[in-house]
Amino acid sequence: MLLSIVIPLYRCELSIKPLVSRVVSAMEAYPLEAKTDLEFVLVNDNSPDGDWKVVKELALHDARIIGINLSRNFGQHPAIIAGLSHAKGDWVAVMDGDLQDRPEEIPRLLEKALEGFDAVFACRKIRKDGLVKKLSSVLFNKTLHFLTGIKHDPAIANFGVYSRKVIESVLLIGDHIKMFPIFVDWVGFTTAKMDVMHDERFEGVSSYTFRKALSLAFNSLITFSDKPLKMTIKAGVFLSLLAILFAVYYFSGALLGFYSVAGWPSLIISFWFLGGMQIFFIGVLGVYIGKTFNQTKNRPVYIIREILNGK
């Protein structure tokens, strides 16, 4: 049985070697029934640090290390997809490169998967992230569920063990915007969750700024749902009914002599309000048209500059 470990790298220079070493030690120490061979797929997402230098050094001395160097920074999830495209394992473990995902949990996740599950998610019950990141994650997942019906636990990220058929199904999804854990939810199959320990980041700070996280969340919601478009239709109907009620109210008042002068304030308020709502609706429609335009261009979501120990 071959287990592929797919790891996207960005500013992880100091954590790569201990990560690989800890994975190897954990798998050797754990008494799995089936003999498990390892393969590492390390994807450098054009990190400005020395990530690729470390990967090259490891790959030179260990044939199990497949190094993939992307031509520029495409983002974490396209980097994961690049790694999955080159992973050959019967099972694939996906984890971050900053050692917040503990390598010692991989054998437990794999053992659970071998009980008959196609995917086992690592559930971080106690997250070692900042308050803003935790709150934004909860808000994103609640909004995702409201707009798409997809229930995604905010304690679950990329870390987990996935069968070959799950990975192949995820790779079939042709969406230009990639969101790996949501894709795994969407393809279905038999899944399970397992509580795991979550560690502090090994070095530095997360490269996920609030702006990047907000952009990823917005793109994911637009990709997976057309509900915002349907909501604009409902809002338009509601505003039309409201306008009719106001028209009846003011017309009745005028007939009864309640107004000596035509209502300038009501005219200006309704003009700006309805004008603003129209611009908002056009903006929502424009976002979907823009995303459709990007999808039709069919550009690759990643470009590989160099591969080590792989095809």
C-alpha positions in Angstrom: 0.0 0.0 0.0 1.4 3.4 -1.0 0.5 6.5 1.0 1.2 9.9 -0.6 1.7 12.9 1.6 0.8 16.1 -0.3 2.1 19.3 1.2 1.8 22.8 -0.2 4.7 25.0 0.8 4.9 28.8 1.3 7.3 30.3 3.8 7.9 26.9 5.4 11.7 26.7 5.0 12.5 25.7 8.5 9.7 23.3 9.0 10.1 21.1 5.9 12.8 18.8 7.2 11.3 18.2 10.6 7.9 17.6 9.0 9.2 14.9 6.7 11.2 13.3 9.5 8.3 13.3 11.9 6.0 11.7 9.2 8.5 8.9 8.6 9.0 8.3 12.3 5.3 8.3 13.0 4.5 5.8 10.2 7.4 3.5 11.3 6.3 3.5 14.9 2.6 2.9 14.3 1.5 -0.8 14.1 -0.6 -0.7 10.9 -1.8 -4.1 9.6 -0.9 -3.4 6.0 2.7 -2.6 5.0 2.8 1.1 4.0 5.3 2.7 1.7 5.6 6.5 1.7 5.7 9.1 -1.1 6.0 12.9 -0.4 4.7 15.4 -2.9 6.1 18.8 -1.8 4.7 21.7 -3.8 6.5 25.0 -3.6 4.0 27.8 -4.3 6.8 30.2 -5.4 7.8 30.9 -1.8 10.1 33.9 -1.5 12.1 32.0 1.2 14.3 29.0 0.7 11.5 26.4 0.5 12.6 25.1 -2.9 16.2 24.9 -1.9 15.3 22.6 1.0 13.0 20.5 -1.3 15.9 20.1 -3.8 18.2 19.0 -1.0 15.7 16.4 0.3 14.9 15.1 -3.2 18.6 14.6 -4.0 19.0 12.1 -1.2 15.6 10.5 -1.0 13.7 9.2 -4.1 10.5 9.2 -2.1 10.5 13.0 -2.3 8.7 14.4 -5.4 9.4 18.2 -5.6 7.1 20.4 -7.6 8.1 24.1 -8.2 5.3 26.3 -9.5 6.1 29.2 -11.9 4.5 31.8 -9.6 2.3 32.0 -6.5 -1.0 30.5 -7.5 -2.4 30.0 -4.0 -2.7 27.2 -1.5 -5.6 25.3 -3.1 -4.2 25.3 -6.7 -0.9 24.1 -5.1 -2.8 21.2 -3.4 -4.4 20.3 -6.8 -1.0 20.3 -8.4 0.3 17.9 -5.7 -2.8 15.6 -6.0 -2.3 15.5 -9.8 1.2 13.9 -9.2 0.4 11.7 -6.2 0.3 8.0 -7.0 -0.7 6.6 -3.7 -3.6 4.3 -2.9 -4.3 6.7 -0.1 -3.4 10.4 0.0 -2.8 12.5 3.1 -3.0 16.3 2.6 -1.5 18.6 5.2 -0.1 22.1 5.6 3.6 22.7 5.7 3.8 24.8 8.9 3.6 21.8 11.3 0.3 23.0 12.8 -1.1 19.7 11.4 0.7 17.1 13.5 2.4 14.3 11.5 1.8 11.9 14.4 -1.9 12.0 13.6 -1.5 10.6 10.0 -1.3 6.9 11.0 -4.5 7.2 13.2 -6.3 8.9 10.3 -5.2 6.1 7.9 -6.2 3.4 10.3 -9.6 4.9 10.6 -9.9 5.1 6.8 -9.0 1.4 6.5 -12.1 0.6 8.5 -14.1 1.3 5.4 -14.2 5.1 4.9 -13.2 6.9 1.7 -12.2 10.1 3.5 -11.3 10.8 7.1 -11.1 14.5 8.1 -8.9 15.7 10.9 -11.1 17.7 13.2 -9.3 20.4 15.2 -11.4 20.8 18.3 -8.9 23.1 19.9 -7.5 25.3 17.2 -4.2 27.2 17.8 -5.2 30.1 15.6 -5.9 33.7 16.3 -9.3 34.9 17.3 -9.9 36.7 14.0 -9.1 33.6 11.9 -11.4 31.4 14.1 -14.3 33.9 13.8 -13.9 34.4 10.1 -13.8 30.6 9.6 -17.1 30.2 11.5 -18.7 33.0 9.6 -17.6 31.7 6.3 -18.9 28.2 6.9 -22.3 29.4 8.2 -22.6 31.7 5.1 -21.6 28.7 2.9 -24.3 26.5 4.4 -26.9 29.3 4.0 -26.1 29.9 0.3 -25.3 26.4 -0.9 -26.7 23.9 1.7 -23.2 22.4 2.1 -22.4 21.8 5.8 -18.7 22.2 6.4 -17.3 22.0 9.9 -15.1 25.1 10.7 -12.8 22.7 12.7 -12.0 20.9 9.5 -9.4 22.2 6.9 -7.2 20.4 4.4 -5.7 17.9 6.8 -7.0 14.4 6.3 -6.6 11.0 4.5 -8.4 10.4 1.2 -8.8 7.3 -1.0 -7.7 7.2 -4.6 -11.3 7.4 -5.9 -12.0 10.6 -3.8 -8.8 12.3 -5.2 -9.6 11.3 -8.8 -13.2 12.7 -8.4 -11.8 15.9 -7.0 -9.4 16.2 -9.9 -12.4 15.9 -12.3 -13.9 19.1 -11.0 -13.2 21.8 -13.7 -14.0 24.9 -11.6 -11.4 27.6 -12.1 -11.6 28.5 -8.4 -10.2 25.7 -6.2 -11.3 24.9 -2.7 -10.1 21.5 -1.7 -12.0 20.6 1.5 -15.3 21.9 -0.1 -14.6 19.8 -3.2 -14.2 16.7 -1.0 -17.5 17.5 0.7 -19.2 17.9 -2.7 -18.0 14.7 -4.3 -19.6 12.7 -1.5 -18.5 9.1 -0.7 -18.2 7.6 2.8 -16.6 10.1 5.2 -15.6 10.2 8.9 -14.2 12.8 11.3 -11.5 12.2 13.9 -10.5 14.6 16.6 -6.8 15.6 16.4 -4.4 17.8 18.3 -3.5 21.1 16.6 -0.2 22.8 17.2 1.2 26.3 17.0 2.8 27.4 13.8 6.5 26.2 13.7 7.8 29.5 12.4 6.7 33.0 11.5 3.1 34.0 11.0 0.4 32.8 8.6 0.6 34.2 5.1 -3.2 34.2 5.0 -4.0 37.9 5.6 -7.6 38.9 6.3 -7.8 40.3 2.8 -6.7 37.0 1.3 -9.1 35.0 3.5 -12.0 37.3 2.5 -11.2 37.0 -1.2 -11.0 33.2 -1.0 -14.3 33.0 0.9 -16.0 35.3 -1.5 -14.8 33.4 -4.6 -15.8 30.1 -3.0 -19.3 31.3 -2.3 -19.8 32.6 -5.8 -18.4 29.4 -7.3 -20.7 27.1 -5.3 -23.9 29.0 -5.3 -26.3 31.1 -7.5 -28.4 32.0 -4.5 -27.2 35.6 -4.4 -28.8 36.0 -7.9 -32.0 34.5 -6.6 -32.0 36.8 -3.6 -31.7 39.9 -5.8 -34.9 38.8 -7.6 -36.7 38.4 -4.3 -35.4 41.8 -3.1 -36.5 43.3 -6.4 -40.0 41.9 -5.9 -40.1 43.1 -2.3 -39.0 46.7 -3.3 -41.6 46.8 -6.1 -44.4 45.8 -3.6 -43.1 48.4 -1.2 -43.1 51.1 -3.9 -46.8 50.2 -4.7 -47.8 50.5 -1.0 -46.0 53.9 -0.8 -47.8 55.0 -4.0 -51.2 54.0 -2.6 -50.4 55.8 0.7 -49.3 59.1 -0.9 -52.0 59.0 -3.5 -54.7 58.5 -0.8 -53.2 61.3 1.2 -53.2 63.6 -1.7 -56.9 62.9 -2.5 -57.8 63.5 1.1 -55.9 66.9 1.1 -53.2 65.9 3.6 -50.5 67.4 1.5 -50.4 71.0 0.3 -47.1 70.6 -1.5 -45.8 67.6 -3.5 -43.4 65.5 -1.3 -39.9 66.4 -2.3 -38.3 64.4 0.6 -40.1 61.2 -0.3 -39.2 61.6 -4.0 -35.5 62.1 -3.3 -35.3 59.3 -0.8 -37.0 56.8 -3.1 -34.8 57.9 -6.0 -31.6 57.3 -4.2 -32.8 54.1 -2.5 -34.0 52.5 -5.7 -31.0 53.7 -7.6 -28.6 52.3 -5.1 -30.4 48.9 -5.1 -30.3 48.8 -8.9 -26.5 49.4 -8.9 -26.1 46.7 -6.2 -28.1 44.2 -8.3 -26.1 45.0 -11.4 -22.9 44.6 -9.4 -24.0 41.1 -8.2 -24.8 40.1 -11.8 -21.5 41.5 -13.0 -19.6 39.4 -10.5 -21.2 36.2 -11.9 -20.5 37.3 -15.5 -16.9 38.0 -14.6 -16.4 34.6 -13.0 -18.1 33.0 -16.0 -15.7 34.9 -18.3 -12.7 33.6 -16.3 -14.0 30.1 -16.5 -14.5 30.2 -20.3 -10.9 31.3 -20.8 -9.9 27.9 -19.5 -6.5 29.0 -18.3 -4.6 26.4 -16.2 -5.0 26.9 -12.4 -1.2 26.3 -12.0 1.9 26.1 -14.1 4.9 23.9 -13.1 8.4 25.3 -13.6 10.3 22.2 -12.4 9.7 18.7 -11.1 12.1 16.5 -9.1 11.9 12.7 -9.0 8.6 12.8 -10.9 7.2 13.0 -14.4 
